[in-house]
Amino acid sequence: MSLFNIFNVTGSAMSAQSVRLNTTASNLANANSVSSSIDETYRARNPVFATALADARGDYKGNSLTNQTQAGQAAGVKVLGIVESQDPLQIEYAPNHPMADESGYIYRPNVNTMEEMANMISASRSYQTNVQVADTAKTMTQRLLRLGQG
């Protein structure tokens, strides 16, 4: 594995964790929103990640691992998309609420704030770890270049 490939892997990981932090922030920002309709209610969103093995192998057919990949070829991460949570919405009877429907119900998002806080901490730490890996690779590259000067 090339030392320069480390930058591609950590870059893809930082990009993916940035998407995760943004979706978590969106979920937390909308956690206390209220709607008068099930269709208009915010639903928690989560990114879907996949290992970019096909990119690392050089084929896009999804074949089994090649000898090169098994020998230590690095694989980054890519964001396949963002999906909405299928958890049930919170329905509350509040006939005096200005957003209540004709039956007196309001609808709140299916955002679990404790789970979102844990996601935020995990994504933040993963991002920091990848920054440290990239910084270490940069230091190693600089030292390698200095070795060649002597």
N, C-alpha and C positions, 0 to 999 in steps of 0.2 A: 504494500500500500504506500502510495506516495504521501510525503509529508504535506504536500499542497492539497491533497484530497481532504485532509482534516478540516480545512477551511470551508469546503463545500458542505461537508456533513454538519459541522456546527452551525453554519449559516442556515441550512434548511431546518435544523432543529430550533434555532432562535426564531425563525420566521413562523414555524408552526406554533411555538409557545406564545408568540405575539398574537396570533389569531385566537388562541385559547384564552388569553388574558382579555382580549377585546370582547369575546362572546360572554365571558364571565362578567365583565363590567356592564354589558348590556342587560344581562339577566338581573344583576343586582339593582341597576337603575330602574328597572321595571317591576321589581318585586312587590311593591306596594301599590301598583296601579289598579284601577277599578274600571270595570266595563259593565254595560247593561245587556250585553249579548255574548253568547259563547263564541260566536264566530269572530268577534272583534277583540277578544281577550288575548293578551300577550301570552305566548307559550315559551318556556325555557328552551334555549338553543345550545347545542353542543357540537364542537367540531369533530370530524371523523378523520383520523390519521391512518396512513399506511406507509409501510417501509418501501422505499424506492429501490427495491431489489432489481427490477427490470432495467432501470437506468444504470445501476452499478454493473450489471452483467453485460449490458450492451444489447440485450434483446428485449423485445416488447411482447413476446408471445406467451409469457408465463410458464416457460418450460422449467424443468427441474434445475436445481443449482448446478452451475458449471464448475469445473475444477478451479477456475480463477476466483470465483466467488467463495468457494470453500477454502481457498488458500489465504483468505483475509481481505478480500475486496470490501471496502467500506460501502455502506448503504445509508443514504440519508432518509429523511422523512418528508412526506408530502401530505398536503391537506386535500382530502377527497371531496369535502363539502361540509356544510353545516346543516344539521338536522334538528327538527323541533321535537321536544320531548312529548311522549305519548301518555305521560302521567295525567291523571284526572285534574281538572281545574278545581279551584276552591269556590264552592258556591255558598253564599251567606244570605240569610234572610234579613233584610234591612229595609223595610217598607218606607222609612222616612229619609233614606239616602237619596240625594238628587239623581243619582245614576241608576236607581232601581228600575227593573223592568215592570211590566204591567202586573206581574205576580208578586212583586216586592223583593225580588232577588237581585243581588249584585254578584259579579264574577271576578275572581282574583286569579292572577297567574299561578301556574304550577311550579313556581320557583322555590327551591329549598335553600334559604339563605345560608344555613350552616354548611351544606354541601358546596355551595358556590364559594364560600370563604375558603374551604379546604382546597377547592380547585384553583383558586387564585394563589394561595400560598405555594401549592405544588408547581404550578406553572411558573411562578416567579423564581422559585429555587432552581427549577430546571433551566430556565433562561440564564440565571447567574452562573450555573455550572458550565453551560456551554460557552459563556463568555470567558470563563477561566480556562477552559480547554483551548479555545482559540488564542488566548493570550500566551499560554504555555507553548503552543505550537509556534507562535510568532517568535518567542524567545529562543526556542530551539533552532529555528531557521536562522535567526541572527547569529547565534553562536556557531552554527555550521558554516556560515559565510565567513565569519572571522577566522575559523580554522583554515579555510582555504587561502587566506591572505598571508599567513605566516610562513 
